[in-house]
Amino acid sequence: MPISFKPTHIRSLLKLSEQIDKFTNLVGNSLSWLTTLVIAVGFYNVIARYIGRLIGLQLSSNALIELQWYLFSLIFLLGFPYILKHAANVRVDFVYAHLSEKQQALIDFLGTVLFLIPFCIMGIWVSTNPVLQSWGYLPDGTWGEWEISSDANGLPRAH
């Protein structure tokens, strides 16, 4: 028996889709400020490292380097939906560019269903236990101390 949607269901789904798109755009546009912060922290790290060598002082720290990586990871995680929505991802496909819009949409759909979604599910599956362990989940089912940075003067990951 084929699935049928009532017009009210379709309107509800379209409204939901519009809200998701608005949220994605809001987050994506907000990340430009975070990107500027990552660049500023990276710039400071480089300048401080070289000036520190000249004057014999430690002006940079592992905490700032880790902050830069955490911010970059946050931008990547939160910015990916924006990139997918606006088709701003890098494509190195000479065939795709010469296909019709309908053929491109079919490739995008199949790529999402056959590769992107399964890959995301697999990523969540394999990373759940390591994340829980870094948050202090112990093999006996209790919670202990959270993981801390292994670098001297690094950011405390949680404690």
DODREN-560754 format. One record per residue (C-alpha): x, y, z; residue in three letters; residue number from 1. Coordinates in Angstrom, 1 decimal, always signed. Layout:
N
<palo xx="X" yy="Y" zz="Z" aa="ALA" i="NUM"/>
...
This chain:
159
<palo xx="+0.0" yy="+0.0" zz="+0.0" aa="MET" i="1"/>
<palo xx="+1.5" yy="+3.3" zz="-1.0" aa="PRO" i="2"/>
<palo xx="+2.1" yy="+6.0" zz="+1.6" aa="ILE" i="3"/>
<palo xx="-0.1" yy="+9.0" zz="+1.1" aa="SER" i="4"/>
<palo xx="+0.3" yy="+12.4" zz="+2.7" aa="PHE" i="5"/>
<palo xx="-2.5" yy="+14.8" zz="+3.4" aa="LYS" i="6"/>
<palo xx="-2.0" yy="+18.4" zz="+2.4" aa="PRO" i="7"/>
<palo xx="-1.9" yy="+19.4" zz="+6.1" aa="THR" i="8"/>
<palo xx="+1.0" yy="+16.9" zz="+6.7" aa="HIS" i="9"/>
<palo xx="+2.9" yy="+18.4" zz="+3.7" aa="ILE" i="10"/>
<palo xx="+2.4" yy="+21.9" zz="+5.0" aa="ARG" i="11"/>
<palo xx="+3.6" yy="+20.9" zz="+8.5" aa="SER" i="12"/>
<palo xx="+6.7" yy="+19.2" zz="+7.0" aa="LEU" i="13"/>
<palo xx="+7.4" yy="+22.3" zz="+4.9" aa="LEU" i="14"/>
<palo xx="+7.0" yy="+24.5" zz="+8.0" aa="LYS" i="15"/>
<palo xx="+9.4" yy="+22.3" zz="+9.9" aa="LEU" i="16"/>
<palo xx="+11.9" yy="+22.3" zz="+7.0" aa="SER" i="17"/>
<palo xx="+11.7" yy="+26.2" zz="+6.9" aa="GLU" i="18"/>
<palo xx="+12.4" yy="+26.4" zz="+10.6" aa="GLN" i="19"/>
<palo xx="+15.3" yy="+24.0" zz="+10.3" aa="ILE" i="20"/>
<palo xx="+16.7" yy="+26.1" zz="+7.4" aa="ASP" i="21"/>
<palo xx="+16.3" yy="+29.3" zz="+9.4" aa="LYS" i="22"/>
<palo xx="+18.1" yy="+27.8" zz="+12.4" aa="PHE" i="23"/>
<palo xx="+20.9" yy="+26.4" zz="+10.1" aa="THR" i="24"/>
<palo xx="+21.3" yy="+29.9" zz="+8.6" aa="ASN" i="25"/>
<palo xx="+21.4" yy="+31.6" zz="+12.0" aa="LEU" i="26"/>
<palo xx="+24.0" yy="+29.2" zz="+13.3" aa="VAL" i="27"/>
<palo xx="+26.0" yy="+29.3" zz="+10.1" aa="GLY" i="28"/>
<palo xx="+26.0" yy="+33.1" zz="+10.0" aa="ASN" i="29"/>
<palo xx="+26.9" yy="+33.3" zz="+13.6" aa="SER" i="30"/>
<palo xx="+29.9" yy="+31.1" zz="+13.1" aa="LEU" i="31"/>
<palo xx="+31.7" yy="+33.8" zz="+11.1" aa="SER" i="32"/>
<palo xx="+32.5" yy="+35.5" zz="+14.4" aa="TRP" i="33"/>
<palo xx="+33.8" yy="+32.3" zz="+15.9" aa="LEU" i="34"/>
<palo xx="+36.0" yy="+31.8" zz="+12.8" aa="THR" i="35"/>
<palo xx="+37.4" yy="+35.3" zz="+13.3" aa="THR" i="36"/>
<palo xx="+38.2" yy="+34.3" zz="+16.9" aa="LEU" i="37"/>
<palo xx="+40.0" yy="+31.1" zz="+15.7" aa="VAL" i="38"/>
<palo xx="+42.1" yy="+33.2" zz="+13.3" aa="ILE" i="39"/>
<palo xx="+42.9" yy="+35.7" zz="+16.1" aa="ALA" i="40"/>
<palo xx="+43.9" yy="+33.0" zz="+18.6" aa="VAL" i="41"/>
<palo xx="+46.1" yy="+31.3" zz="+15.9" aa="GLY" i="42"/>
<palo xx="+47.7" yy="+34.6" zz="+14.9" aa="PHE" i="43"/>
<palo xx="+48.4" yy="+35.4" zz="+18.6" aa="TYR" i="44"/>
<palo xx="+49.9" yy="+31.9" zz="+19.1" aa="ASN" i="45"/>
<palo xx="+52.3" yy="+32.3" zz="+16.1" aa="VAL" i="46"/>
<palo xx="+53.4" yy="+35.9" zz="+17.0" aa="ILE" i="47"/>
<palo xx="+53.7" yy="+35.0" zz="+20.8" aa="ALA" i="48"/>
<palo xx="+55.8" yy="+32.0" zz="+20.0" aa="ARG" i="49"/>
<palo xx="+58.3" yy="+33.9" zz="+17.9" aa="TYR" i="50"/>
<palo xx="+58.5" yy="+37.0" zz="+20.1" aa="ILE" i="51"/>
<palo xx="+58.8" yy="+34.8" zz="+23.1" aa="GLY" i="52"/>
<palo xx="+61.8" yy="+33.1" zz="+21.5" aa="ARG" i="53"/>
<palo xx="+63.4" yy="+36.5" zz="+20.9" aa="LEU" i="54"/>
<palo xx="+63.0" yy="+37.8" zz="+24.4" aa="ILE" i="55"/>
<palo xx="+63.4" yy="+34.4" zz="+26.2" aa="GLY" i="56"/>
<palo xx="+59.9" yy="+34.2" zz="+27.7" aa="LEU" i="57"/>
<palo xx="+57.0" yy="+31.8" zz="+27.2" aa="GLN" i="58"/>
<palo xx="+54.2" yy="+34.0" zz="+25.8" aa="LEU" i="59"/>
<palo xx="+52.0" yy="+31.3" zz="+24.3" aa="SER" i="60"/>
<palo xx="+50.6" yy="+28.2" zz="+26.0" aa="SER" i="61"/>
<palo xx="+49.2" yy="+24.8" zz="+25.2" aa="ASN" i="62"/>
<palo xx="+45.8" yy="+26.1" zz="+26.5" aa="ALA" i="63"/>
<palo xx="+45.6" yy="+28.6" zz="+23.6" aa="LEU" i="64"/>
<palo xx="+46.6" yy="+26.0" zz="+21.1" aa="ILE" i="65"/>
<palo xx="+44.0" yy="+23.6" zz="+22.4" aa="GLU" i="66"/>
<palo xx="+41.4" yy="+26.5" zz="+22.5" aa="LEU" i="67"/>
<palo xx="+42.1" yy="+27.0" zz="+18.8" aa="GLN" i="68"/>
<palo xx="+41.5" yy="+23.3" zz="+18.0" aa="TRP" i="69"/>
<palo xx="+38.3" yy="+23.2" zz="+20.1" aa="TYR" i="70"/>
<palo xx="+37.0" yy="+26.3" zz="+18.4" aa="LEU" i="71"/>
<palo xx="+37.9" yy="+24.9" zz="+15.0" aa="PHE" i="72"/>
<palo xx="+36.1" yy="+21.6" zz="+15.8" aa="SER" i="73"/>
<palo xx="+33.0" yy="+23.5" zz="+17.0" aa="LEU" i="74"/>
<palo xx="+33.0" yy="+25.5" zz="+13.7" aa="ILE" i="75"/>
<palo xx="+33.3" yy="+22.3" zz="+11.7" aa="PHE" i="76"/>
<palo xx="+30.6" yy="+20.5" zz="+13.7" aa="LEU" i="77"/>
<palo xx="+28.1" yy="+23.3" zz="+13.7" aa="LEU" i="78"/>
<palo xx="+28.9" yy="+24.7" zz="+10.3" aa="GLY" i="79"/>
<palo xx="+28.5" yy="+21.5" zz="+8.3" aa="PHE" i="80"/>
<palo xx="+24.7" yy="+21.7" zz="+8.0" aa="PRO" i="81"/>
<palo xx="+25.1" yy="+25.3" zz="+6.7" aa="TYR" i="82"/>
<palo xx="+27.6" yy="+24.1" zz="+4.1" aa="ILE" i="83"/>
<palo xx="+25.4" yy="+21.3" zz="+3.0" aa="LEU" i="84"/>
<palo xx="+22.3" yy="+23.5" zz="+2.8" aa="LYS" i="85"/>
<palo xx="+24.1" yy="+26.1" zz="+0.6" aa="HIS" i="86"/>
<palo xx="+26.0" yy="+23.5" zz="-1.5" aa="ALA" i="87"/>
<palo xx="+29.2" yy="+25.2" zz="-0.5" aa="ALA" i="88"/>
<palo xx="+31.2" yy="+22.0" zz="+0.0" aa="ASN" i="89"/>
<palo xx="+34.2" yy="+21.5" zz="-2.2" aa="VAL" i="90"/>
<palo xx="+33.6" yy="+19.4" zz="-5.3" aa="ARG" i="91"/>
<palo xx="+36.3" yy="+18.0" zz="-7.4" aa="VAL" i="92"/>
<palo xx="+33.9" yy="+16.3" zz="-9.9" aa="ASP" i="93"/>
<palo xx="+34.2" yy="+17.2" zz="-13.5" aa="PHE" i="94"/>
<palo xx="+31.2" yy="+15.0" zz="-14.5" aa="VAL" i="95"/>
<palo xx="+28.8" yy="+16.5" zz="-11.9" aa="TYR" i="96"/>
<palo xx="+29.3" yy="+20.0" zz="-13.1" aa="ALA" i="97"/>
<palo xx="+28.1" yy="+19.1" zz="-16.6" aa="HIS" i="98"/>
<palo xx="+24.9" yy="+17.2" zz="-15.5" aa="LEU" i="99"/>
<palo xx="+21.4" yy="+18.7" zz="-15.4" aa="SER" i="100"/>
<palo xx="+20.0" yy="+20.0" zz="-12.2" aa="GLU" i="101"/>
<palo xx="+17.7" yy="+17.0" zz="-11.9" aa="LYS" i="102"/>
<palo xx="+20.7" yy="+14.6" zz="-12.3" aa="GLN" i="103"/>
<palo xx="+22.7" yy="+16.6" zz="-9.7" aa="GLN" i="104"/>
<palo xx="+19.8" yy="+16.4" zz="-7.3" aa="ALA" i="105"/>
<palo xx="+19.6" yy="+12.6" zz="-7.8" aa="LEU" i="106"/>
<palo xx="+23.3" yy="+12.2" zz="-7.1" aa="ILE" i="107"/>
<palo xx="+23.1" yy="+14.5" zz="-4.0" aa="ASP" i="108"/>
<palo xx="+20.1" yy="+12.4" zz="-2.7" aa="PHE" i="109"/>
<palo xx="+21.8" yy="+9.1" zz="-3.3" aa="LEU" i="110"/>
<palo xx="+25.0" yy="+10.3" zz="-1.9" aa="GLY" i="111"/>
<palo xx="+23.3" yy="+11.5" zz="+1.2" aa="THR" i="112"/>
<palo xx="+21.2" yy="+8.3" zz="+1.7" aa="VAL" i="113"/>
<palo xx="+23.9" yy="+5.8" zz="+0.7" aa="LEU" i="114"/>
<palo xx="+27.0" yy="+7.5" zz="+2.1" aa="PHE" i="115"/>
<palo xx="+26.5" yy="+10.5" zz="+4.3" aa="LEU" i="116"/>
<palo xx="+23.8" yy="+9.2" zz="+6.7" aa="ILE" i="117"/>
<palo xx="+25.4" yy="+5.7" zz="+7.1" aa="PRO" i="118"/>
<palo xx="+28.8" yy="+7.4" zz="+7.7" aa="PHE" i="119"/>
<palo xx="+27.3" yy="+9.7" zz="+10.3" aa="CYS" i="120"/>
<palo xx="+25.6" yy="+6.8" zz="+12.1" aa="ILE" i="121"/>
<palo xx="+28.8" yy="+4.8" zz="+12.0" aa="MET" i="122"/>
<palo xx="+30.7" yy="+7.8" zz="+13.4" aa="GLY" i="123"/>
<palo xx="+28.3" yy="+8.2" zz="+16.3" aa="ILE" i="124"/>
<palo xx="+28.4" yy="+4.4" zz="+16.9" aa="TRP" i="125"/>
<palo xx="+32.2" yy="+4.1" zz="+17.1" aa="VAL" i="126"/>
<palo xx="+32.7" yy="+7.4" zz="+19.0" aa="SER" i="127"/>
<palo xx="+30.1" yy="+6.9" zz="+21.8" aa="THR" i="128"/>
<palo xx="+32.2" yy="+4.8" zz="+24.1" aa="ASN" i="129"/>
<palo xx="+35.4" yy="+6.8" zz="+23.8" aa="PRO" i="130"/>
<palo xx="+33.4" yy="+10.0" zz="+24.5" aa="VAL" i="131"/>
<palo xx="+31.7" yy="+8.5" zz="+27.5" aa="LEU" i="132"/>
<palo xx="+35.1" yy="+7.2" zz="+28.8" aa="GLN" i="133"/>
<palo xx="+36.6" yy="+10.7" zz="+28.4" aa="SER" i="134"/>
<palo xx="+33.6" yy="+12.1" zz="+30.4" aa="TRP" i="135"/>
<palo xx="+34.5" yy="+9.6" zz="+33.2" aa="GLY" i="136"/>
<palo xx="+32.2" yy="+6.7" zz="+32.5" aa="TYR" i="137"/>
<palo xx="+33.8" yy="+3.7" zz="+34.1" aa="LEU" i="138"/>
<palo xx="+33.5" yy="+0.0" zz="+33.0" aa="PRO" i="139"/>
<palo xx="+31.5" yy="-0.8" zz="+36.2" aa="ASP" i="140"/>
<palo xx="+28.8" yy="+1.7" zz="+35.1" aa="GLY" i="141"/>
<palo xx="+29.7" yy="+4.4" zz="+37.6" aa="THR" i="142"/>
<palo xx="+31.1" yy="+7.9" zz="+36.9" aa="TRP" i="143"/>
<palo xx="+34.6" yy="+9.0" zz="+37.8" aa="GLY" i="144"/>
<palo xx="+36.8" yy="+11.9" zz="+37.0" aa="GLU" i="145"/>
<palo xx="+36.7" yy="+13.5" zz="+33.6" aa="TRP" i="146"/>
<palo xx="+39.7" yy="+13.4" zz="+31.2" aa="GLU" i="147"/>
<palo xx="+42.2" yy="+16.2" zz="+31.5" aa="ILE" i="148"/>
<palo xx="+44.6" yy="+17.5" zz="+29.0" aa="SER" i="149"/>
<palo xx="+47.8" yy="+15.5" zz="+28.7" aa="SER" i="150"/>
<palo xx="+49.8" yy="+18.6" zz="+27.7" aa="ASP" i="151"/>
<palo xx="+51.4" yy="+20.7" zz="+30.3" aa="ALA" i="152"/>
<palo xx="+49.4" yy="+23.9" zz="+30.9" aa="ASN" i="153"/>
<palo xx="+46.7" yy="+22.5" zz="+28.6" aa="GLY" i="154"/>
<palo xx="+43.0" yy="+23.2" zz="+29.0" aa="LEU" i="155"/>
<palo xx="+41.2" yy="+21.1" zz="+31.5" aa="PRO" i="156"/>
<palo xx="+38.8" yy="+19.0" zz="+29.4" aa="ARG" i="157"/>
<palo xx="+36.6" yy="+18.5" zz="+32.4" aa="ALA" i="158"/>
<palo xx="+37.1" yy="+18.1" zz="+36.2" aa="HIS" i="159"/>
